[in-house]
Amino acid sequence: KTACPDNRGSMLENRPRLLLLAMPSWDLDAPNAALPVVRALAETAGWSADGFDFNLMLYKQASEADRPHWYNGNFCRLEQTFEIMRNRESYLLETLRSIFTAQAYDLVGFSVNYSTRYAAIFTAELIRNAGLTTAPIMFGGPDCFPMEYGLKYLQGEHFHPDVIYMGEAERDLPPFLREYSSS
């Protein structure tokens, strides 16, 4: 897949597409910076990238009783996170379905850290079980390094992503994506 200039000098969208998903829980006063950074890095590698901040989207859907979970780290607890996510599953599924209906993607990426781990697992399983895409699912971020939770992803303890990106995105993601799209 290559980008081809048309006769007006613009680039036609014939590049591989990356979907980036940020999941709860981030403090709403300090949004997840990975979305714009990874999006820009993907574009330097010749990919188109779309990003969705489900942290904010799901917060807006949350009940008053659930909203404090965005501020006190409760998304780090497996059962509590899955319960909150299950309570919003129809909204999440409807939103994901509209995203995948509007655009086909070559790779679906999650930025995963300690506080987003279980929401990412829940959402990746939902995407896979609902058959929303055939694109590989990639987990990347601090939680994917072997000394964090990365080995558990490899062993498939909860969810086994198709790709586990263990590098530093700022340094290694563009060459990884160029190689990935050529294979």
Disulfide bonds with the S-S distance in Angstrom:
none
